[in-house]
Amino acid sequence: MFVLQRMASSSSHPLFTSSLRLPTNPTTSSSSSSSFILNPISKQFYRLKLPSFSLFNKPHYHRRFSSSPAAAVATDSPTAAVDDNASGDVPNKQEEKVVLPTNESSQTLLRIRHTCAHVMAMAVQKVFPDAKVTIGPWIEHGFYYDFDIEALTDKDLKRIKKEMDRIIGRNLPLVREEVTRDEAQKRITAINEPYKLEILDSIKEEPITIYHIGDEWWDLCAGPHVETTGNINRRAVQLESVAGAYWRGDVNKPMLQRIYGTAWENEEQLKAYLHFKEEAKRRDHRRLGQDLDLFSIQDDAGGGLVFWHPKGAVVRHIIEDLWKKIHTKSGYDLLYTPHVAKADLWSISGHLDFYRENMYDQMKIEEELYQLRPMNCPYHILIYKRKPHSYRDFPIRVAELGTVYRYELSGSLHGLFRVRGFTQDDAHIFCLEDQIKDEIKGVLDLTEQMLLQFGFEKYEVNLSTKPEKAVGDDDIWVKATAALKDALNDKGWAYEVDEGGGAFYGPKIDLKIEDALGRKWQCSTIQVDFNLPQRFDITYIDSNSERKRPIMIHRAVLGSLERFFGVLIEHYAGDFPLWLSPIQARILPVTDTQLDFCKEITEKMKASGIRAELCMGERLPKLIRNAEKQKIPLMAVVGPKEVETQSVTVRSRFGGELGTMDVHDFIDRIHKAVETRTFV
């Protein structure tokens, strides 16, 4: 859920911290000087007076508010998003909440959205009588419907919405009717809806249910719906966009027009959602990646292939170094393996049989076929097979930042989130049956340790169990599933069980992280595998000198570095914390006469491991504005007085001036802040 809160009191800018921070360009309200701001910590919207930003705001301690939709509880924290007064006391605030429900939490909302899809389809066919209807479900934030129709424009959407409003205003009843399959087919044929005939063929249940809007329009549907169109608040409904979509997702079938809409129970909810949507747009990693010069995808090289620019590469190096450090301490051996292999390897693994459509074409080298790798698993198995193993060797943990290549349709590519080449933080554990629980627990501990470094504290955890078709004996499935459950229970993590949702080769745990906007991102996964050990015939010698097959565990913590970087950009809105920021400090001379001292400071900072740069050639206010736009955490201003006293006047991105300090003190404070993830 998301919470909209209105706060009457004014608030000053927060001190720069190395954690999440309030957006610097909040979406402003058209009615007043106050703004709706999405709290990046607690998924809450606040309405508060924005102060004029002085060049030298006095820094102070501040608080954040909890993410509970039931109450806003102030808690002392150095990871603030909303300020108190300068004394640190919490002022009394009159709060008014608007909680955004979900389809799961509100049956009323689900019915509204489902009915809106039908109302929209009826409206489309009134405005465009030749339009053919297909499918129109409810979705996370609203609904959509696909139509076989000429390309639509924004002007067309306005006409359709106007017709929807008329239908809603007529308060037409939604009436359920049960008919035979033959009767349904007869009615569909009579109104010439060919797509509906195909949908009818896919419905296996009897009888067939139809929902009518008054006596003017009907559709095949299982429900549920509101009782009458008048139960919909037309001011809480908005048509958002139109896009092309292939029928049944098949590129060989007709291109349809998909109209997306959003619907809520009341206007306040719609208003909160639209501000959330604007905040998500502001955080879009594709725009920020370009604005901050972090990465690009070059048409000359091909779609879905990521170029990490120097600043983005710095962040990647920091992530990789942290990843390697944590894994080495956790008993993993780090690997590097090739990007290609003989095609036979992928035949043994089963990828050519089950994953061919996502693999690139094979290449012929000296009369042998080779394949770009889509996975790292077979490579790690080959390293395991290089020598015999005893039960005493286990557990064996290997990890690799391995780049893989997968074919994706050009239409499905999306920034860093859907690419054709990416680096997985891949690892495999070979262990004995009675070691599964401890190894899973170790992976969960490592996952928590890693994700907490980036400020991710909330997870959605799912445990998927044995499907109908599976490899491996029932006994080992029971043991492995119990081990996963026990490990999760030992961690104290709440989780949902997806019965029968496991892979055919073993049960698994999937973890989604919650970002600053409350969105869930599939991230970590832990999969027990009974299949590949059998396919590659890997064994070990047990205590009775008999050959046994080890258990193999696949696991990734970040998923892919590209996708995780995209999530980080949107999570932080490009405002990376100090320890992760590509440029930590920018040195700004007041005039050119201070350049020599500025160069000396910059070199000292670089020599001490601080990512600093000197920026000159503009007047000081312009230099400061440019640093703000580039989201540089710290600025060290140097004028004649600073040269004389061998000092710098430090400005944080949010806290204004932090005061004048000795250069060595400034460097020490940065190191301490990076190490402890706290204030400068």
C-alpha positions as CSV (number, residue, x, y, z in Angstrom):
1,M,0.0,0.0,0.0
2,F,1.0,3.6,-0.5
3,V,0.0,6.4,1.9
4,L,-0.8,10.0,1.1
5,Q,-0.2,12.3,4.0
6,R,-0.8,16.0,4.2
7,M,1.4,18.0,6.6
8,A,0.5,21.5,7.5
9,S,3.8,22.6,9.0
10,S,6.8,23.9,7.1
11,S,10.1,22.0,7.0
12,S,13.7,22.9,6.2
13,H,16.0,20.9,3.9
14,P,17.7,17.8,5.4
15,L,21.4,17.4,6.0
16,F,23.2,15.3,3.4
17,T,23.4,11.7,4.5
18,S,24.9,8.7,2.9
19,S,21.5,7.0,2.8
20,L,18.3,7.6,1.0
21,R,17.4,11.3,0.6
22,L,14.3,13.3,-0.3
23,P,13.9,14.1,-4.0
24,T,15.3,17.4,-4.9
25,N,12.8,18.2,-7.6
26,P,9.4,17.2,-6.1
27,T,6.3,17.3,-8.1
28,T,4.6,20.6,-7.4
29,S,1.0,21.2,-6.8
30,S,-0.7,23.6,-9.2
31,S,-2.9,25.0,-6.4
32,S,-0.3,26.2,-3.9
33,S,3.4,26.6,-3.2
34,S,3.4,23.3,-1.3
35,S,4.2,20.0,-2.9
36,F,3.4,16.3,-2.8
37,I,6.6,14.5,-2.1
38,L,7.1,10.7,-2.1
39,N,9.1,9.7,1.0
40,P,11.8,7.4,-0.5
41,I,12.1,5.5,2.8
42,S,8.5,4.9,3.8
43,K,6.5,4.9,0.5
44,Q,4.4,7.8,1.9
45,F,3.4,11.0,0.2
46,Y,3.8,14.1,2.3
47,R,2.3,17.5,1.6
48,L,4.6,20.1,3.2
49,K,5.7,23.7,2.7
50,L,9.0,23.9,0.7
51,P,11.4,26.5,2.1
52,S,13.4,28.8,-0.2
53,F,16.8,27.2,-0.6
54,S,19.6,29.3,0.9
55,L,23.1,28.8,-0.2
56,F,24.1,28.2,3.4
57,N,21.3,26.3,5.2
58,K,22.2,25.2,8.7
59,P,22.4,21.4,8.9
60,H,20.6,19.6,11.6
61,Y,19.5,16.2,12.7
62,H,16.2,14.8,11.4
63,R,13.8,11.9,11.5
64,R,12.0,9.6,9.2
65,F,8.5,8.1,9.3
66,S,7.6,4.5,9.3
67,S,6.1,2.7,6.4
68,S,3.1,1.5,8.3
69,P,-0.1,2.4,6.5
70,A,-1.9,2.5,9.8
71,A,0.2,5.2,11.5
72,A,3.1,7.5,10.9
73,V,5.5,6.8,13.7
74,A,8.5,9.1,14.0
75,T,11.7,7.3,14.7
76,D,15.2,8.8,15.2
77,S,17.3,7.9,12.1
78,P,20.2,9.2,10.2
79,T,18.5,8.1,7.0
80,A,15.9,10.8,6.9
81,A,13.5,11.9,4.3
82,V,11.5,14.5,6.2
83,D,12.9,17.2,8.5
84,D,12.0,18.4,11.9
85,N,12.8,21.8,13.2
86,A,16.4,22.8,13.9
87,S,16.2,21.7,17.5
88,G,15.4,18.1,16.5
89,D,12.0,18.2,18.2
90,V,9.1,16.7,16.3
91,P,6.5,19.4,15.6
92,N,2.8,18.6,15.8
93,K,1.4,17.9,12.4
94,Q,-2.2,17.5,11.3
95,E,-2.1,14.4,9.1
96,E,-4.7,13.1,6.7
97,K,-4.1,9.8,5.1
98,V,-5.2,8.3,1.8
99,V,-4.4,4.6,1.6
100,L,-4.0,3.1,-1.8
101,P,-5.6,-0.4,-1.8
102,T,-4.6,-3.2,-4.1
103,N,-6.6,-5.7,-6.1
104,E,-5.8,-8.2,-3.4
105,S,-6.8,-6.1,-0.5
106,S,-10.0,-4.6,-1.9
107,Q,-12.6,-6.7,-3.7
108,T,-14.4,-3.5,-4.4
109,L,-11.4,-2.1,-6.3
110,L,-11.0,-5.3,-8.3
111,R,-14.7,-5.2,-9.3
112,I,-14.4,-1.5,-10.3
113,R,-11.4,-2.2,-12.5
114,H,-12.9,-5.2,-14.1
115,T,-16.1,-3.3,-14.9
116,C,-14.1,-0.4,-16.2
117,A,-12.5,-2.7,-18.8
118,H,-16.0,-3.7,-20.0
119,V,-17.2,-0.1,-19.9
120,M,-14.2,1.0,-22.0
121,A,-14.8,-1.7,-24.5
122,M,-18.4,-0.7,-24.8
123,A,-17.3,2.9,-25.3
124,V,-14.8,2.0,-27.9
125,Q,-17.4,0.2,-30.0
126,K,-19.8,3.1,-29.7
127,V,-17.1,5.6,-30.9
128,F,-15.6,3.1,-33.4
129,P,-18.4,0.7,-34.5
130,D,-16.1,-1.4,-36.6
131,A,-13.7,-2.2,-33.7
132,K,-13.3,-5.8,-32.7
133,V,-12.8,-6.7,-29.1
134,T,-10.4,-9.3,-27.7
135,I,-9.4,-9.5,-24.0
136,G,-9.7,-7.0,-21.2
137,P,-8.4,-7.9,-17.7
138,W,-7.7,-5.9,-14.6
139,I,-4.0,-5.4,-13.8
140,E,-2.0,-4.0,-10.9
141,H,-2.9,-0.4,-11.1
142,G,-6.0,-0.5,-13.4
143,F,-7.1,-2.4,-16.5
144,Y,-6.5,-2.7,-20.2
145,Y,-8.4,-4.0,-23.3
146,D,-7.1,-5.0,-26.7
147,F,-8.9,-4.0,-29.9
148,D,-8.5,-4.8,-33.5
149,I,-8.8,-1.2,-34.8
150,E,-6.8,1.5,-36.6
151,A,-4.1,3.2,-34.6
152,L,-5.5,5.4,-31.9
153,T,-4.4,8.9,-30.9
154,D,-4.6,10.9,-27.6
155,K,-7.6,12.7,-29.1
156,D,-9.3,9.3,-29.6
157,L,-8.7,8.5,-25.9
158,K,-10.4,11.6,-24.9
159,R,-13.4,10.7,-27.0
160,I,-13.5,7.2,-25.5
161,K,-13.2,8.6,-21.9
162,K,-16.1,11.0,-22.6
163,E,-18.2,8.1,-23.8
164,M,-17.2,6.0,-20.7
165,D,-18.4,8.9,-18.5
166,R,-21.8,8.8,-20.2
167,I,-22.1,5.1,-19.7
168,I,-21.2,5.4,-16.0
169,G,-23.6,8.2,-15.6
170,R,-26.5,6.1,-17.0
171,N,-26.1,3.7,-14.0
172,L,-26.6,0.7,-16.2
173,P,-26.9,-2.7,-14.4
174,L,-24.2,-5.5,-14.8
175,V,-26.2,-8.7,-15.3
176,R,-24.7,-12.2,-15.3
177,E,-26.1,-14.8,-17.6
178,E,-25.2,-18.5,-18.1
179,V,-25.5,-20.0,-21.6
180,T,-24.5,-23.2,-23.4
181,R,-21.4,-23.3,-25.5
182,D,-23.5,-23.6,-28.6
183,E,-25.6,-20.6,-27.6
184,A,-22.5,-18.5,-26.9
185,Q,-21.0,-19.5,-30.3
186,K,-24.2,-18.5,-32.0
187,R,-24.3,-15.1,-30.4
188,I,-20.7,-14.4,-31.1
189,T,-21.1,-15.3,-34.7
190,A,-24.1,-13.1,-35.0
191,I,-22.2,-10.0,-33.9
192,N,-19.1,-10.9,-36.0
193,E,-16.5,-11.1,-33.2
194,P,-13.9,-13.6,-34.5
195,Y,-11.5,-13.1,-31.5
196,K,-14.2,-14.0,-29.1
197,L,-14.8,-17.3,-31.0
198,E,-11.1,-18.2,-30.3
199,I,-11.5,-17.2,-26.7
200,L,-14.6,-19.4,-26.4
201,D,-12.6,-22.3,-27.7
202,S,-10.0,-21.9,-25.0
203,I,-12.7,-21.9,-22.2
204,K,-13.0,-25.4,-20.8
205,E,-15.5,-24.8,-18.1
206,E,-19.3,-25.2,-18.5
207,P,-21.6,-23.4,-18.5
208,I,-20.4,-20.3,-20.3
209,T,-20.9,-17.0,-18.4
210,I,-21.8,-13.7,-20.0
211,Y,-22.0,-10.3,-18.4
212,H,-24.3,-7.6,-19.9
213,I,-24.1,-3.9,-19.5
214,G,-27.8,-3.0,-19.6
215,D,-29.2,-4.5,-22.7
216,E,-26.7,-2.8,-25.0
217,W,-23.4,-4.7,-24.7
218,W,-22.1,-8.0,-23.4
219,D,-18.9,-10.0,-23.2
220,L,-17.7,-13.5,-22.3
221,C,-16.6,-13.1,-18.7
222,A,-16.4,-15.0,-15.4
223,G,-16.6,-11.8,-13.3
224,P,-16.7,-10.3,-10.8
225,H,-18.2,-6.8,-11.5
226,V,-20.0,-4.0,-9.6
227,E,-23.8,-4.1,-9.6
228,T,-24.2,-1.0,-11.8
229,T,-22.0,1.3,-13.8
230,G,-23.0,4.1,-11.3
231,N,-20.9,2.3,-8.7
232,I,-17.9,3.7,-10.5
233,N,-16.6,7.1,-9.7
234,R,-15.8,8.5,-13.1
235,R,-13.5,11.1,-11.6
236,A,-11.4,8.3,-10.2
237,V,-10.9,6.7,-13.7
238,Q,-8.3,7.8,-16.3
239,L,-7.2,6.4,-19.6
240,E,-3.4,6.5,-19.6
241,S,-2.0,5.3,-22.8
242,V,-2.3,3.2,-26.0
243,A,0.2,0.7,-27.3
244,G,0.6,-2.0,-29.9
245,A,0.2,-5.6,-28.8
246,Y,0.2,-8.8,-30.9
247,W,-2.8,-11.0,-30.5
248,R,-1.8,-13.8,-28.0
249,G,1.7,-12.2,-27.9
250,D,2.5,-13.9,-31.2
251,V,4.5,-11.7,-33.7
252,N,2.9,-13.7,-36.5
253,K,-0.6,-12.7,-35.5
254,P,-2.4,-9.3,-35.9
255,M,-1.2,-6.2,-34.2
256,L,-3.9,-4.9,-31.9
257,Q,-4.4,-1.6,-30.1
258,R,-4.1,-1.9,-26.3
259,I,-5.6,0.9,-24.2
260,Y,-4.4,1.1,-20.6
261,G,-6.5,2.8,-17.9
262,T,-6.3,3.3,-14.2
263,A,-9.2,3.2,-11.8
264,W,-9.6,3.8,-8.1
265,E,-12.4,3.9,-5.5
266,N,-12.2,7.7,-5.2
267,E,-10.5,10.8,-6.5
268,E,-8.1,11.1,-3.6
269,Q,-6.7,7.7,-4.4
270,L,-6.3,8.6,-8.1
271,K,-4.6,11.8,-7.1
272,A,-2.1,9.9,-4.9
273,Y,-1.5,7.3,-7.6
274,L,-0.8,10.0,-10.2
275,H,1.8,11.6,-7.9
276,F,3.3,8.2,-7.3
277,K,3.4,7.7,-11.1
278,E,5.1,11.1,-11.6
279,E,7.7,10.1,-9.0
280,A,8.4,6.9,-10.8
281,K,8.8,8.8,-14.0
282,R,11.3,11.1,-12.3
283,R,13.3,8.2,-11.2
284,D,13.3,6.4,-14.6
285,H,16.7,4.8,-14.9
286,R,16.8,5.3,-18.6
287,R,16.5,9.1,-18.3
288,L,18.8,9.4,-15.3
289,G,21.3,7.1,-16.9
290,Q,21.6,9.6,-19.8
291,D,21.4,12.7,-17.6
292,L,24.1,11.5,-15.2
293,D,26.2,9.9,-18.0
294,L,26.1,6.5,-16.4
295,F,25.4,4.1,-19.3
296,S,24.0,3.8,-22.8
297,I,22.8,1.3,-25.3
298,Q,24.3,2.1,-28.7
299,D,22.3,1.5,-31.8
300,D,25.5,0.9,-33.8
301,A,26.4,-2.0,-31.5
302,G,22.9,-3.5,-31.3
303,G,19.9,-3.4,-29.0
304,G,20.1,-4.8,-25.4
305,L,23.9,-4.4,-25.2
306,V,24.9,-2.2,-22.3
307,F,27.8,0.3,-22.4
308,W,29.0,1.2,-18.9
309,H,30.3,4.8,-19.0
310,P,33.1,5.8,-16.6
311,K,30.7,7.0,-13.8
312,G,28.5,3.9,-14.1
313,A,31.6,1.7,-14.3
314,V,32.8,3.2,-11.0
315,V,29.5,2.1,-9.3
316,R,29.9,-1.3,-10.9
317,H,33.4,-1.7,-9.6
318,I,32.3,-0.8,-6.1
319,I,29.4,-3.4,-6.3
320,E,31.8,-6.0,-7.6
321,D,34.5,-5.4,-5.0
322,L,31.9,-5.6,-2.2
323,W,30.5,-8.8,-3.7
324,K,33.9,-10.4,-4.0
325,K,34.8,-9.4,-0.4
326,I,31.6,-10.8,1.1
327,H,31.8,-14.0,-0.9
328,T,35.5,-14.6,-0.1
329,K,34.7,-14.2,3.6
330,S,31.8,-16.6,3.3
331,G,33.9,-19.4,1.9
332,Y,33.4,-19.1,-1.8
333,D,36.1,-19.7,-4.4
334,L,35.9,-17.1,-7.2
335,L,36.0,-18.3,-10.8
336,Y,36.3,-16.9,-14.3
337,T,35.0,-19.0,-17.2
338,P,34.7,-18.6,-21.0
339,H,31.9,-16.8,-22.8
340,V,31.5,-19.6,-25.4
341,A,31.6,-23.4,-25.4
342,K,31.0,-26.3,-27.7
343,A,27.4,-26.7,-28.5
344,D,27.5,-30.3,-27.1
345,L,27.8,-28.8,-23.6
346,W,24.5,-27.2,-24.0
347,S,23.0,-30.4,-25.3
348,I,24.1,-32.3,-22.2
349,S,22.8,-29.5,-19.9
350,G,19.4,-29.6,-21.7
351,H,19.4,-25.9,-22.7
352,L,19.3,-26.8,-26.4
353,D,16.1,-28.8,-25.8
354,F,14.3,-26.4,-23.3
355,Y,15.9,-23.0,-23.9
356,R,16.8,-22.8,-27.6
357,E,14.5,-19.9,-28.4
358,N,16.5,-17.7,-25.9
359,M,19.9,-18.7,-27.2
360,Y,21.9,-17.1,-30.1
361,D,22.6,-19.1,-33.2
362,Q,25.6,-21.4,-33.1
363,M,28.9,-20.5,-34.8
364,K,31.1,-22.9,-36.7
365,I,34.8,-23.0,-35.7
366,E,37.1,-25.5,-37.4
367,E,34.2,-27.8,-38.2
368,E,32.8,-27.7,-34.7
369,L,29.8,-25.9,-33.4
370,Y,30.1,-23.4,-30.6
371,Q,27.5,-21.5,-28.6
372,L,27.5,-18.2,-26.6
373,R,26.6,-19.1,-23.1
374,P,23.1,-18.4,-21.8
375,M,24.0,-19.8,-18.3
376,N,27.0,-20.4,-16.2
377,C,26.0,-23.6,-14.5
378,P,27.6,-26.1,-16.9
379,Y,31.0,-24.3,-16.6
380,H,31.0,-24.7,-12.9
381,I,30.1,-28.3,-13.1
382,L,33.1,-28.9,-15.5
383,I,35.3,-27.4,-12.9
384,Y,33.8,-29.7,-10.3
385,K,34.4,-32.7,-12.6
386,R,38.1,-31.9,-13.1
387,K,39.0,-34.2,-10.2
388,P,37.5,-36.8,-7.9
389,H,35.8,-35.7,-4.7
390,S,35.3,-37.2,-1.3
391,Y,32.5,-36.6,1.1
392,R,35.1,-34.8,3.2
393,D,35.4,-32.0,0.5
394,F,31.9,-30.7,1.0
395,P,30.5,-28.2,0.9
396,I,32.1,-26.8,-2.2
397,R,31.2,-23.2,-3.0
398,V,32.1,-21.5,-6.2
399,A,31.0,-18.1,-7.5
400,E,31.5,-16.0,-10.6
401,L,30.4,-12.7,-12.0
402,G,29.7,-14.4,-15.3
403,T,28.4,-12.6,-18.4
404,V,25.7,-14.5,-20.3
405,Y,23.9,-13.8,-23.6
406,R,20.2,-14.4,-24.3
407,Y,18.2,-13.6,-27.3
408,E,15.2,-11.2,-26.5
409,L,12.8,-9.8,-29.1
410,S,13.6,-6.1,-29.8
411,G,10.2,-5.1,-28.6
412,S,10.7,-6.6,-25.2
413,L,14.0,-4.8,-24.5
414,H,13.8,-2.2,-21.7
415,G,16.8,-0.1,-20.6
416,L,18.8,-2.1,-18.1
417,F,15.8,-4.3,-17.0
418,R,15.6,-6.4,-20.2
419,V,18.9,-6.8,-22.1
420,R,20.6,-9.3,-24.3
421,G,23.9,-9.4,-22.5
422,F,24.3,-9.2,-18.8
423,T,26.5,-10.3,-15.9
424,Q,25.0,-12.6,-13.3
425,D,26.3,-12.8,-9.7
426,D,26.2,-16.5,-10.1
427,A,27.2,-19.1,-7.6
428,H,26.8,-22.9,-7.1
429,I,27.1,-25.0,-4.0
430,F,27.8,-28.7,-4.1
431,C,26.9,-30.3,-0.8
432,L,25.5,-33.4,0.9
433,E,21.9,-34.0,1.7
434,D,22.3,-33.2,5.4
435,Q,24.1,-30.0,4.6
436,I,21.3,-28.4,2.6
437,K,19.7,-26.6,5.5
438,D,22.9,-25.0,6.7
439,E,24.0,-24.0,3.2
440,I,20.6,-22.4,2.5
441,K,20.8,-20.6,5.8
442,G,24.3,-19.4,4.8
443,V,22.9,-18.1,1.5
444,L,20.1,-16.3,3.3
445,D,22.6,-14.6,5.7
446,L,24.8,-13.6,2.8
447,T,21.8,-12.3,0.9
448,E,20.7,-10.2,3.8
449,Q,24.2,-8.9,4.4
450,M,24.6,-7.9,0.8
451,L,21.2,-6.2,0.3
452,L,21.4,-4.3,3.5
453,Q,24.5,-2.6,2.2
454,F,22.3,-0.9,-0.4
455,G,19.5,0.0,2.0
456,F,17.1,-2.8,1.1
457,E,15.4,-4.0,4.3
458,K,12.0,-5.3,3.1
459,Y,11.6,-8.5,1.2
460,E,8.8,-10.6,-0.3
461,V,9.8,-14.2,0.0
462,N,8.3,-17.2,-1.9
463,L,9.0,-20.9,-1.5
464,S,8.0,-23.0,-4.5
465,T,7.5,-26.7,-4.1
466,K,7.5,-29.8,-6.3
467,P,5.5,-29.5,-9.6
468,E,3.6,-32.4,-11.2
469,K,6.4,-33.2,-13.6
470,A,9.7,-33.4,-11.8
471,V,13.0,-35.3,-11.7
472,G,14.4,-36.8,-8.5
473,D,12.9,-39.2,-6.0
474,D,10.1,-38.0,-3.7
475,D,12.3,-38.6,-0.7
476,I,14.9,-36.0,-1.7
477,W,12.2,-33.5,-2.7
478,V,10.8,-33.8,0.8
479,K,14.2,-33.4,2.4
480,A,15.2,-30.4,0.3
481,T,11.8,-28.6,0.7
482,A,12.0,-29.2,4.5
483,A,15.5,-27.8,4.5
484,L,14.4,-24.6,2.7
485,K,11.5,-24.1,5.1
486,D,13.7,-24.7,8.2
487,A,16.3,-22.2,6.9
488,L,13.6,-19.6,6.3
489,N,12.1,-20.3,9.8
490,D,15.5,-20.0,11.4
491,K,15.9,-16.6,9.8
492,G,12.5,-15.5,11.0
493,W,11.5,-14.5,7.5
494,A,7.8,-14.6,6.6
495,Y,7.2,-16.3,3.3
496,E,4.4,-17.6,1.0
497,V,4.4,-21.2,-0.2
498,D,3.7,-21.6,-3.9
499,E,2.5,-25.2,-4.0
500,G,3.7,-26.9,-7.2
501,G,5.5,-23.8,-8.4
502,G,9.0,-25.2,-8.2
503,A,11.2,-25.9,-11.2
504,F,11.1,-29.5,-12.5
505,Y,14.6,-30.0,-11.2
506,G,14.1,-28.9,-7.5
507,P,12.3,-26.6,-5.0
508,K,13.4,-22.9,-4.8
509,I,13.2,-19.7,-2.8
510,D,12.6,-16.4,-4.7
511,L,13.2,-13.1,-3.0
512,K,11.8,-9.7,-4.2
513,I,13.3,-6.5,-2.7
514,E,11.1,-3.4,-2.1
515,D,12.4,-0.2,-3.4
516,A,11.9,3.4,-2.2
517,L,8.5,3.6,-4.0
518,G,7.3,0.3,-2.6
519,R,7.7,-1.5,-5.8
520,K,8.9,-5.2,-5.7
521,W,11.8,-6.4,-7.8
522,Q,12.7,-10.0,-8.4
523,C,16.3,-10.2,-7.2
524,S,17.7,-13.1,-5.3
525,T,16.9,-16.8,-6.0
526,I,18.0,-20.1,-4.4
527,Q,17.3,-23.3,-6.3
528,V,18.0,-26.8,-5.4
529,D,18.9,-28.9,-8.5
530,F,18.6,-32.7,-8.9
531,N,18.8,-32.5,-12.7
532,L,22.2,-31.2,-13.7
533,P,24.1,-33.5,-11.3
534,Q,22.4,-36.4,-13.1
535,R,22.9,-35.1,-16.6
536,F,26.6,-34.5,-16.1
537,D,27.0,-37.6,-14.0
538,I,28.8,-35.9,-11.2
539,T,29.6,-38.0,-8.1
540,Y,31.6,-38.2,-4.9
541,I,32.9,-41.1,-2.8
542,D,31.0,-41.4,0.5
543,S,32.2,-42.8,3.8
544,N,31.4,-46.4,2.7
545,S,33.5,-45.9,-0.5
546,E,30.4,-45.8,-2.6
547,R,29.7,-43.4,-5.4
548,K,26.9,-40.9,-4.6
549,R,25.5,-37.9,-6.3
550,P,25.9,-34.5,-4.6
551,I,23.2,-31.9,-4.2
552,M,23.7,-28.8,-6.3
553,I,22.3,-25.4,-5.3
554,H,22.1,-22.5,-7.7
555,R,21.9,-19.1,-6.2
556,A,22.1,-15.4,-7.2
557,V,21.9,-12.5,-4.8
558,L,21.7,-9.5,-7.0
559,G,20.4,-11.3,-10.1
560,S,22.2,-9.4,-12.8
561,L,24.5,-6.4,-12.3
562,E,22.7,-4.5,-15.1
563,R,19.2,-5.0,-13.8
564,F,20.4,-4.4,-10.2
565,F,22.1,-1.1,-11.2
566,G,18.8,0.0,-12.9
567,V,17.0,-0.8,-9.6
568,L,19.6,1.2,-7.6
569,I,19.3,4.2,-9.9
570,E,15.5,4.3,-9.5
571,H,15.7,3.4,-5.8
572,Y,18.0,6.4,-5.1
573,A,16.6,8.6,-7.9
574,G,20.2,8.9,-9.1
575,D,21.2,10.4,-5.7
576,F,23.7,7.6,-4.8
577,P,24.8,7.6,-1.2
578,L,28.3,8.9,-0.5
579,W,30.0,5.5,-0.4
580,L,28.5,4.5,-3.8
581,S,28.5,7.9,-5.6
582,P,30.7,7.9,-8.7
583,I,32.0,11.4,-7.8
584,Q,32.0,11.9,-4.0
585,A,33.3,15.5,-3.9
586,R,33.8,18.3,-6.4
587,I,36.4,21.0,-5.7
588,L,35.1,24.5,-6.7
589,P,37.4,27.6,-6.9
590,V,35.8,31.0,-6.4
591,T,38.3,32.4,-9.0
592,D,41.2,31.1,-11.1
593,T,43.7,32.4,-8.5
594,Q,42.8,29.5,-6.3
595,L,43.4,26.8,-9.0
596,D,46.8,25.7,-7.7
597,F,45.5,25.1,-4.2
598,C,42.4,23.3,-5.6
599,K,44.6,21.0,-7.7
600,E,46.6,20.2,-4.7
601,I,43.5,19.4,-2.7
602,T,42.1,17.2,-5.5
603,E,45.3,15.2,-5.8
604,K,45.4,14.7,-2.0
605,M,41.9,13.4,-2.0
606,K,42.4,11.1,-4.9
607,A,45.6,9.8,-3.3
608,S,43.6,8.9,-0.2
609,G,41.1,7.0,-2.2
610,I,38.3,9.6,-2.4
611,R,36.6,10.1,-5.8
612,A,37.2,13.8,-6.2
613,E,37.3,16.1,-9.2
614,L,38.2,19.7,-9.9
615,C,35.6,21.8,-11.8
616,M,36.3,25.3,-13.0
617,G,35.7,27.8,-15.8
618,E,32.4,29.2,-14.6
619,R,31.2,31.5,-11.9
620,L,30.7,29.9,-8.5
621,P,26.9,29.9,-8.5
622,K,26.9,28.1,-11.9
623,L,29.5,25.6,-10.6
624,I,27.3,24.8,-7.7
625,R,24.2,24.5,-9.8
626,N,26.0,22.1,-12.1
627,A,27.1,20.0,-9.2
628,E,23.5,19.9,-7.9
629,K,22.3,18.7,-11.3
630,Q,24.9,16.0,-11.4
631,K,23.9,15.0,-7.9
632,I,27.4,15.4,-6.5
633,P,27.1,14.7,-2.7
634,L,29.8,17.1,-1.5
635,M,31.3,20.4,-2.8
636,A,34.4,22.0,-1.4
637,V,34.5,25.7,-2.1
638,V,37.9,27.4,-2.1
639,G,38.3,31.2,-2.0
640,P,41.2,33.5,-0.8
641,K,40.5,32.8,2.9
642,E,40.5,29.0,2.4
643,V,43.9,29.3,0.6
644,E,45.3,31.4,3.4
645,T,44.1,28.9,6.1
646,Q,44.7,25.7,4.1
647,S,41.0,24.8,4.4
648,V,37.8,24.3,2.5
649,T,34.3,25.4,2.9
650,V,32.1,22.3,2.5
651,R,28.6,22.2,1.1
652,S,26.5,19.1,1.1
653,R,23.9,18.5,-1.6
654,F,21.0,18.9,0.8
655,G,22.4,20.4,4.0
656,G,23.9,23.6,2.6
657,E,27.1,24.7,4.1
658,L,28.7,22.4,6.7
659,G,31.3,24.9,7.6
660,T,35.0,25.6,7.0
661,M,37.3,22.8,7.9
662,D,40.9,21.7,7.5
663,V,41.6,19.7,4.3
664,H,42.9,16.7,6.3
665,D,39.8,16.9,8.6
666,F,37.6,17.0,5.5
667,I,39.3,13.9,4.1
668,D,39.1,12.0,7.4
669,R,35.4,12.8,7.8
670,I,34.7,11.5,4.3
671,H,36.5,8.3,5.0
672,K,34.6,7.8,8.3
673,A,31.3,8.6,6.6
674,V,32.0,6.0,3.9
675,E,33.1,3.4,6.4
676,T,30.1,3.9,8.7
677,R,27.5,4.9,6.1
678,T,26.7,8.0,8.1
679,F,27.1,11.8,8.0
680,V,30.1,13.7,6.7
